[in-house]
């Protein structure tokens, strides 16, 4: 098995840069995008700085960032691509809510192989490389073993006007009727990292954007969680949904999700 340690080191260096900018710089000008999404000048500045660092350190690896205007991978044709969300949970960040962070993943032929998530206001960093486990700092992570939905805590995504709104409402209603507690944190990176750490028993997002999920999917998987699409198939970059859940609850959850969104 290939060792990804050297590229994990590069990823951590890149995330260090992003975190330092979050800690030292103001958000700057705010721009609206889409329905209710926003992007700050700092999001853009971080993405540019991280992209330049990665270009210098790994010139043969492509790059895709959430805020890039073209949406195209640099270095086309490469098997390896860095995928960055400079501030996952920008709305939280702009409102002074600490549930936001930097998410940087490396994919090889569409499969995540390196992941780093840093939640700077909580002083938490999560890392993983393919086949070598997931960690918070030096502590190895293990997904929860909760076996009953009525004892489980789940998180879901937020609501925006669009085609998934009714499905999201139906799913929330279904979950609220059977789980112990349902949370909405506003950051995919937080959701996936906390499933990996066992703080959550599962998380459900009826969406799948690579900058949101590239790092977190790997971290959750390496901690022993299942990461799947809404039909129960393994999660890929082409999946419609992003669901991470401990193995004990997977069957119960898939049945509930399919019934709620059909």
C-alpha positions as CSV (number, residue, x, y, z in Angstrom):
1,X,0.0,0.0,0.0
2,X,1.3,3.4,-0.9
3,X,2.3,5.7,1.9
4,X,0.6,9.1,2.0
5,X,2.6,10.5,4.9
6,X,4.5,13.1,2.9
7,X,1.4,14.4,1.3
8,X,-0.3,14.5,4.7
9,X,2.5,16.7,5.9
10,X,2.0,19.1,2.9
11,X,-1.8,19.1,3.6
12,X,-1.2,20.0,7.3
13,X,1.1,22.8,6.2
14,X,-1.5,24.2,3.8
15,X,-4.2,24.0,6.5
16,X,-1.9,25.7,9.0
17,X,-1.7,28.6,6.5
18,X,-5.5,28.8,6.2
19,X,-6.0,28.7,10.0
20,X,-3.5,31.5,10.5
21,X,-5.4,33.7,8.0
22,X,-8.7,33.0,9.8
23,X,-7.2,33.9,13.1
24,X,-5.4,37.1,11.9
25,X,-7.6,38.6,9.2
26,X,-11.1,40.1,9.0
27,X,-13.8,38.5,6.8
28,X,-13.7,41.4,4.4
29,X,-16.4,42.1,1.8
30,X,-19.3,39.7,1.6
31,X,-20.8,38.4,-1.7
32,X,-24.0,36.4,-2.2
33,X,-24.0,33.3,-4.3
34,X,-26.9,31.0,-5.1
35,X,-30.0,31.1,-2.9
36,X,-28.7,32.0,0.6
37,X,-25.0,31.1,0.4
38,X,-22.4,33.7,1.0
39,X,-18.7,34.0,0.4
40,X,-16.3,36.4,2.2
41,X,-13.2,38.0,0.8
42,X,-11.3,35.9,3.3
43,X,-12.7,32.7,1.8
44,X,-11.3,33.7,-1.6
45,X,-7.9,34.9,-0.1
46,X,-7.4,31.7,1.8
47,X,-8.2,29.6,-1.3
48,X,-5.7,31.6,-3.4
49,X,-3.0,31.3,-0.7
50,X,-3.4,27.6,-0.2
51,X,-3.6,26.9,-3.9
52,X,-0.3,28.7,-4.4
53,X,1.4,26.8,-1.5
54,X,0.2,23.5,-2.9
55,X,1.3,24.5,-6.5
56,X,4.8,25.1,-5.2
57,X,5.0,22.1,-3.0
58,X,3.2,19.6,-5.3
59,X,3.2,21.0,-8.8
60,X,2.0,17.8,-10.5
61,X,-1.1,17.5,-8.4
62,X,-4.3,19.2,-9.5
63,X,-6.4,21.6,-7.4
64,X,-10.1,22.3,-7.1
65,X,-11.5,24.9,-4.7
66,X,-15.0,25.9,-3.8
67,X,-14.5,29.5,-4.6
68,X,-12.6,29.1,-7.9
69,X,-14.4,30.9,-10.7
70,X,-13.9,28.2,-13.3
71,X,-14.8,25.2,-11.3
72,X,-12.2,23.3,-13.2
73,X,-9.3,21.2,-11.9
74,X,-5.9,22.6,-12.5
75,X,-3.3,20.3,-14.1
76,X,-6.0,18.4,-16.0
77,X,-5.5,14.7,-16.5
78,X,-3.7,14.1,-13.2
79,X,-4.8,11.2,-11.0
80,X,-4.3,13.3,-7.9
81,X,-6.3,16.4,-7.0
82,X,-6.4,18.5,-3.9
83,X,-9.9,19.7,-3.0
84,X,-10.3,22.6,-0.6
85,X,-13.1,24.3,1.2
86,X,-11.3,27.4,2.7
87,X,-14.0,28.0,5.3
88,X,-16.7,25.3,5.6
89,X,-19.6,26.9,7.4
90,X,-19.0,30.5,6.2
91,X,-22.5,31.6,7.5
92,X,-21.5,30.4,11.0
93,X,-18.1,32.1,10.7
94,X,-19.7,35.4,9.7
95,X,-22.0,35.2,12.7
96,X,-19.3,34.4,15.2
97,X,-20.4,30.8,15.6
98,X,-17.4,28.5,16.2
99,X,-18.7,25.6,14.1
100,X,-16.7,26.2,11.0
101,X,-13.3,25.2,9.7
102,X,-10.9,24.4,6.9
103,X,-11.4,21.2,4.9
104,X,-8.6,19.9,2.6
105,X,-8.7,16.5,0.9
106,X,-6.6,14.7,-1.6
107,X,-8.3,12.3,-4.1
108,X,-6.7,9.7,-6.3
109,X,-8.9,8.8,-9.3
110,X,-11.9,10.1,-7.4
111,X,-11.1,8.2,-4.2
112,X,-10.1,10.2,-1.1
113,X,-6.7,9.2,0.2
114,X,-5.7,12.2,2.5
115,X,-7.9,14.4,4.6
116,X,-7.4,17.2,7.1
117,X,-10.1,19.2,8.8
118,X,-9.3,21.9,11.3
119,X,-11.9,23.7,13.5
120,X,-9.8,26.6,14.6
121,X,-12.2,28.1,17.2
122,X,-12.5,24.7,18.9
123,X,-8.7,23.9,18.6
124,X,-9.5,20.6,17.0
125,X,-7.8,19.0,14.1
126,X,-8.7,15.8,12.4
127,X,-6.5,13.8,9.9
128,X,-6.6,10.6,8.0
129,X,-4.7,8.8,5.3
130,X,-6.1,5.8,3.4
131,X,-5.6,2.6,5.3
132,X,-4.0,4.2,8.3
133,X,-6.9,5.3,10.5
134,X,-8.2,8.7,11.5
135,X,-7.0,10.9,14.3
136,X,-7.7,13.9,16.4
137,X,-4.2,15.1,17.1
138,X,-2.5,11.9,18.2
139,X,-5.7,10.2,19.4
140,X,-7.0,7.5,17.1
141,X,-10.7,7.9,16.3
142,X,-13.3,5.2,16.5
143,X,-16.9,5.7,15.4
144,X,-19.7,5.1,17.9
145,X,-21.2,1.7,18.6
146,X,-24.7,2.8,19.4
147,X,-27.1,0.1,18.2
148,X,-30.5,1.7,18.6
149,X,-31.8,4.7,16.8
150,X,-33.7,5.8,19.9
151,X,-30.3,6.2,21.7
152,X,-28.6,7.9,18.7
153,X,-27.7,11.5,18.0
154,X,-27.8,12.6,14.4
155,X,-27.1,15.8,12.5
156,X,-28.6,17.0,9.3
157,X,-28.0,19.8,6.8
158,X,-29.8,23.1,6.7
159,X,-32.6,24.2,4.5
160,X,-32.5,26.3,1.3
161,X,-35.1,27.1,-1.3
162,X,-34.8,24.4,-3.9
163,X,-35.6,20.9,-5.0
164,X,-34.3,19.2,-1.8
165,X,-36.3,21.3,0.6
166,X,-39.4,19.0,0.8
167,X,-37.2,15.9,1.1
168,X,-35.1,17.5,3.8
169,X,-38.2,18.5,5.8
170,X,-39.6,14.9,5.4
171,X,-36.3,13.4,6.5
172,X,-36.1,15.7,9.5
173,X,-39.6,14.8,10.5
174,X,-38.9,11.1,10.2
175,X,-35.6,11.3,12.1
176,X,-37.1,13.4,14.9
177,X,-39.7,10.8,15.6
178,X,-37.2,8.0,16.2
179,X,-33.7,9.3,17.3
180,X,-32.8,10.6,20.7
181,X,-31.7,14.0,19.4
182,X,-31.3,15.7,16.1
183,X,-28.8,18.5,15.5
184,X,-28.0,21.0,12.8
185,X,-24.5,22.3,13.0
186,X,-24.2,24.1,9.6
187,X,-20.9,22.6,8.6
188,X,-20.4,19.3,6.7
189,X,-16.8,19.1,8.0
190,X,-18.0,19.3,11.6
191,X,-20.7,16.6,10.9
192,X,-18.3,14.1,9.3
193,X,-15.4,14.7,11.8
194,X,-17.8,14.2,14.7
195,X,-19.2,11.0,13.3
196,X,-15.6,9.8,13.1
197,X,-15.0,10.9,16.7
198,X,-18.1,9.2,18.0
199,X,-19.7,12.5,19.1
200,X,-22.4,11.8,16.6
201,X,-23.8,8.4,15.7
202,X,-24.5,9.6,12.1
203,X,-25.1,12.6,9.8
204,X,-27.2,13.0,6.7
205,X,-26.8,15.6,4.0
206,X,-29.0,15.4,0.9
207,X,-26.2,16.9,-1.1
208,X,-22.6,16.1,-2.2
209,X,-20.1,18.8,-3.1
210,X,-16.5,17.6,-3.3
211,X,-15.1,20.5,-1.3
212,X,-17.5,19.7,1.5
213,X,-16.9,16.0,1.6
214,X,-13.4,15.1,0.3
215,X,-11.6,15.2,3.6
216,X,-14.5,14.3,5.9
217,X,-15.6,11.2,4.0
218,X,-12.1,9.7,4.4
219,X,-11.8,10.6,8.1
220,X,-15.2,9.1,8.9
221,X,-14.4,5.9,6.9
222,X,-11.0,5.5,8.5
223,X,-12.7,5.7,11.9
224,X,-14.9,2.8,11.0
225,X,-18.1,4.6,9.9
226,X,-20.0,3.7,6.8
227,X,-20.2,6.5,4.3
228,X,-23.0,5.9,1.8
229,X,-25.4,7.4,-0.7
230,X,-29.2,7.6,0.0
231,X,-29.7,4.2,-1.6
232,X,-27.1,2.5,0.6
233,X,-24.4,2.2,-2.0
234,X,-20.8,3.4,-1.1
235,X,-20.4,7.1,-1.3
236,X,-18.5,8.5,-4.3
237,X,-17.9,11.9,-5.8
238,X,-21.0,11.2,-7.9
239,X,-23.4,10.4,-5.1
240,X,-26.5,12.4,-4.6
241,X,-26.4,12.4,-0.8
242,X,-23.7,12.1,1.9
243,X,-24.6,9.9,4.8
244,X,-22.1,8.8,7.5
245,X,-23.3,6.4,10.2
246,X,-21.9,3.8,12.5
247,X,-22.2,0.2,11.2
248,X,-24.7,-0.8,13.9
249,X,-27.3,1.7,12.7
250,X,-26.7,1.6,9.0
251,X,-29.5,-0.8,8.1
252,X,-32.1,1.0,10.2
253,X,-31.1,4.4,8.8
254,X,-31.1,3.4,5.2
255,X,-34.6,2.1,5.5
256,X,-35.8,5.3,7.2
257,X,-34.1,7.6,4.6
258,X,-35.4,5.7,1.6
259,X,-39.0,5.8,3.0
260,X,-38.7,9.5,3.9
261,X,-37.4,10.8,0.5
262,X,-39.1,8.4,-1.9
